[in-house]
Amino acid sequence: MSTAPPHVLIIGAGTGGLCLAHGLRRAGITVAVYERHRDRAEGLLGYRVGIGPTGSRALRDCLPPELFATFLATCARPPHYFNVVTEGLRQTASFELRPTTDPVRTEHSVARMAMCQVLLTGLDDVVHFDKTFTRYAQRDDGTVTAHFADGTSATGDLLVAADGTHSAVRRQYLPHAVTKDAGTINIATRIPLTAHTRDLVPERIRQGISLIFGVGGVMGVLHVLEFNWDAGRAIKPGVSDAAAALLRDWPGLAHDTSTDNINLIIWSAARRFPADIMRRRGEDLLRVALGLTSNWHPNLRELLARADPASALPIKVSTSEPVPPWKSSTVTLLGDAIHTMTPGRGVGANTALRDARLLCEQVTRATTGDKTLLQAVADYEAAMAPYGFARVADSLNRSGTSGEDRMYRPVVGRLALLGARGYFGVTSRVPRLRRRFVDDFHTYEGDQD
Ligand SMILES: Cc1cc2nc3c(=O)[nH]c(=O)nc-3n(C[C@H](O)[C@H](O)[C@H](O)COP(=O)(O)OP(=O)(O)OC[C@H]3O[C@@H](n4cnc5c(N)ncnc54)[C@H](O)[C@@H]3O)c2cc1C
C-alpha cells in the first residue's frame, strides 16, 4: 500500500478549512487553501461565535500548541450567566454558569474575525486569496484538479469543500443535496462598548449571554464582548503575563479589528421584513431593526440606535436536508458545505471544527499505511454525515430559528411564547432541572453520537 503523503486542496479559508490545514500540516501532509476573498480582512464580521468543547478539542488537536494558547488569549471574557429576558428587559430566568480553568470543557466567546486571524496565523505560505473556485475535474490517475475564476488551476490527491453554505464544490459533486431557507432573517449589529452603552445593560446581562423572547415574535440575543486588548491594541491591565506575551508576539493582532462591543442580533420570520432586506445596509438596516422592536425596552432601542452602521448585517438563515450516502472519492466536504444549520444551537462552527479534526485524523492514517486515502475519506464521511445532520435537526427546532416555529403564528404565537418563558422560568427555579440545564449548557458537544 502506498504511503506517499497526499497533497490536499482545500476550498475556503473559513473555520473548518483553516483548522484542517493546520492539522494536516502538523501531520506532515502538504496543503493548499484557496479563498475567494481578496485578503485576510475581507468578509470577516465581528459577530460572536460560541466555541464549546467540541470546537475547542478540535482546535487543541489541530493547531500548534502555542497557537491554541493564542486562541485562548483572544477569547472575550467568558459569560457568567445564561439569561432569558422579555422585550421589556424583565428577567424570566437566569442560570449561573460554572467557572472553569479547563481550556476545553467550557464555552468560549470568540469574535469571528479574531478566530479567523488566529487560524490564518502561520499559514501565509499555503493560503491563496482571490481564488474563486469554479469547478473541478477528477482524473484517471487518481488526482483532482480545481479550477478558479482567474483561469488558474491546482492539482492534488484530495479536494476538500470547506466553502460554506453556498458551496460551489457541493453543487457539482452532490447536485441533489438540498440547502434551503429556514424562513427567518437575522439583523446582526455591534454597539461600541462605552460608559454610556455599558450603563444601558443591567449587570447580570452584561456578564452573560441573554436570549430575548419578545412579544410580537421578535427574538434577540445580546452578548457583551470584552477582549484582553483596548481600542489602541494595548494589552489591558490585569491580563496574565503569559497571555499578554502571546498577544504581543501575535502578528494577527495587527489585522484584527475586534474591540469591546455589545453584539445584539435580532431575528424573526422572514415575512416580517421588507422584501429587499438582504440588500439593505447601514442606517437603513438599523431603521428596520428599530421598527421591528418598537415595543422593546428603551435601553435596548437606545443600543440599536447607537449600533455601528457599518456593522449592521442582514443574514438569511439556512438549513439543509440529510443527503443519502454517496460513493466516496477524491472529493469530500466539511462544515456548512455539507450540513448547513441554523444558529439555533450555536454549533455550526463547532461541527465544522469537529469535521476538520476527524478528516485530519483519517487522512493522516492513510499516510501510515493503515488504510487507503479513499477508505479514509469513506470512513470520515460515514461518521460525519450522521452527526452533522443530527446537529442540523437539533438546531432547526431551537430558539425560533425556523420560520415555521409556532412562535411566529398570529394567535398561537402568544401561547408559544408564554410556554417558552414558562419552561425557562420553571427550569431556573427547580434545582434538579436547573442543574441539568447548566450541565447541558456546558457539555452539549454533539459528540455523543
Ligand atoms: C449570526 C451567526 C451566529 C453564529 N453563531 C455560532 C455560534 O455561536 N457557534 C457556532 O458553532 N456556530 C455559529 N454560527 C455558525 C458558523 O459561523 C458557521 O457554521 C461556520 O463558520 C461554518 O464554517 P465553515 O468552515 O463550514 O464555513 P465558513 O466559515 O463560512 O467558510 C467558508 C469559506 O469559503 C469561502 N468560499 C465560499 N465560496 C468560495 C469559492 N467559490 N471559492 C473559494 N472560496 C470560497 C468563503 O469566503 C469562506 O471564507 C453562527 C452563524 C451566524 C450567521
The ligand as an SDF file (V2000), in Angstrom:
LIG
                    3D

 53 58  0  0  0  0  0  0  0  0999 V2000
  -25.0820   35.2130   13.3150 C   0  0  0  0  0  0  0  0  0  0  0  0
  -24.4100   33.8760   13.4090 C   0  0  0  0  0  0  0  0  0  0  0  0
  -24.0140   33.3950   14.6500 C   0  0  0  0  0  0  0  0  0  0  0  0
  -23.3920   32.1430   14.7510 C   0  0  0  0  0  0  0  0  0  0  0  0
  -23.0150   31.7050   15.9770 N   0  0  0  0  0  0  0  0  0  0  0  0
  -22.4220   30.4910   16.0970 C   0  0  0  0  0  0  0  0  0  0  0  0
  -22.0170   30.0110   17.3850 C   0  0  0  0  0  0  0  0  0  0  0  0
  -22.2280   30.6540   18.4200 O   0  0  0  0  0  0  0  0  0  0  0  0
  -21.4080   28.7930   17.4380 N   0  0  0  0  0  0  0  0  0  0  0  0
  -21.1720   28.0340   16.3280 C   0  0  0  0  0  0  0  0  0  0  0  0
  -20.6190   26.9310   16.4550 O   0  0  0  0  0  0  0  0  0  0  0  0
  -21.5350   28.4730   15.0940 N   0  0  0  0  0  0  0  0  0  0  0  0
  -22.1490   29.6800   14.9510 C   0  0  0  0  0  0  0  0  0  0  0  0
  -22.5050   30.1290   13.7020 N   0  0  0  0  0  0  0  0  0  0  0  0
  -22.2530   29.2770   12.5060 C   0  0  0  0  0  0  0  0  0  0  0  0
  -20.8220   29.3600   11.9990 C   0  0  0  0  0  0  0  0  0  0  0  0
  -20.4280   30.6850   11.7660 O   0  0  0  0  0  0  0  0  0  0  0  0
  -20.6770   28.5310   10.7190 C   0  0  0  0  0  0  0  0  0  0  0  0
  -21.3660   27.3020   10.8550 O   0  0  0  0  0  0  0  0  0  0  0  0
  -19.2030   28.2160   10.4450 C   0  0  0  0  0  0  0  0  0  0  0  0
  -18.4830   29.3910   10.2020 O   0  0  0  0  0  0  0  0  0  0  0  0
  -19.0600   27.2600    9.2600 C   0  0  0  0  0  0  0  0  0  0  0  0
  -17.6950   27.0640    8.9890 O   0  0  0  0  0  0  0  0  0  0  0  0
  -17.2250   26.5690    7.5620 P   0  0  0  0  0  0  0  0  0  0  0  0
  -15.7440   26.3990    7.6520 O   0  0  0  0  0  0  0  0  0  0  0  0
  -18.0360   25.4180    7.1210 O   0  0  0  0  0  0  0  0  0  0  0  0
  -17.6100   27.7580    6.5620 O   0  0  0  0  0  0  0  0  0  0  0  0
  -17.1990   29.2950    6.6240 P   0  0  0  0  0  0  0  0  0  0  0  0
  -16.5380   29.6490    7.9080 O   0  0  0  0  0  0  0  0  0  0  0  0
  -18.4070   30.0380    6.1900 O   0  0  0  0  0  0  0  0  0  0  0  0
  -16.0640   29.4170    5.4970 O   0  0  0  0  0  0  0  0  0  0  0  0
  -16.3430   29.2430    4.1310 C   0  0  0  0  0  0  0  0  0  0  0  0
  -15.2480   29.9740    3.3580 C   0  0  0  0  0  0  0  0  0  0  0  0
  -15.3110   29.5820    1.9860 O   0  0  0  0  0  0  0  0  0  0  0  0
  -15.1170   30.7320    1.1710 C   0  0  0  0  0  0  0  0  0  0  0  0
  -15.7060   30.4520   -0.1470 N   0  0  0  0  0  0  0  0  0  0  0  0
  -17.0230   30.3630   -0.4600 C   0  0  0  0  0  0  0  0  0  0  0  0
  -17.1740   30.0930   -1.7680 N   0  0  0  0  0  0  0  0  0  0  0  0
  -15.9270   30.0090   -2.3040 C   0  0  0  0  0  0  0  0  0  0  0  0
  -15.4480   29.7580   -3.6130 C   0  0  0  0  0  0  0  0  0  0  0  0
  -16.2660   29.5150   -4.6600 N   0  0  0  0  0  0  0  0  0  0  0  0
  -14.0920   29.7540   -3.8080 N   0  0  0  0  0  0  0  0  0  0  0  0
  -13.2380   29.9900   -2.7630 C   0  0  0  0  0  0  0  0  0  0  0  0
  -13.6620   30.2470   -1.5010 N   0  0  0  0  0  0  0  0  0  0  0  0
  -14.9910   30.2540   -1.2690 C   0  0  0  0  0  0  0  0  0  0  0  0
  -15.8270   31.8250    1.9510 C   0  0  0  0  0  0  0  0  0  0  0  0
  -15.4130   33.1230    1.5600 O   0  0  0  0  0  0  0  0  0  0  0  0
  -15.4130   31.4820    3.3910 C   0  0  0  0  0  0  0  0  0  0  0  0
  -14.2050   32.1050    3.7570 O   0  0  0  0  0  0  0  0  0  0  0  0
  -23.1470   31.3710   13.5830 C   0  0  0  0  0  0  0  0  0  0  0  0
  -23.5240   31.8650   12.3300 C   0  0  0  0  0  0  0  0  0  0  0  0
  -24.1630   33.0900   12.2410 C   0  0  0  0  0  0  0  0  0  0  0  0
  -24.5730   33.5870   10.8850 C   0  0  0  0  0  0  0  0  0  0  0  0
  1  2  1  0
  2  3  1  0
  2 52  2  0
  3  4  2  0
  4  5  1  0
  4 50  1  0
  5  6  2  0
  6  7  1  0
  6 13  1  0
  7  8  2  0
  7  9  1  0
  9 10  1  0
 10 11  2  0
 10 12  1  0
 12 13  2  0
 13 14  1  0
 14 15  1  0
 14 50  1  0
 15 16  1  0
 16 17  1  0
 16 18  1  0
 18 19  1  0
 18 20  1  0
 20 21  1  0
 20 22  1  0
 22 23  1  0
 23 24  1  0
 24 25  2  0
 24 26  1  0
 24 27  1  0
 27 28  1  0
 28 29  2  0
 28 30  1  0
 28 31  1  0
 31 32  1  0
 32 33  1  0
 33 34  1  0
 33 48  1  0
 34 35  1  0
 35 36  1  0
 35 46  1  0
 36 37  1  0
 36 45  1  0
 37 38  2  0
 38 39  1  0
 39 40  1  0
 39 45  2  0
 40 41  1  0
 40 42  2  0
 42 43  1  0
 43 44  2  0
 44 45  1  0
 46 47  1  0
 46 48  1  0
 48 49  1  0
 50 51  2  0
 51 52  1  0
 52 53  1  0
M  END
$$$$
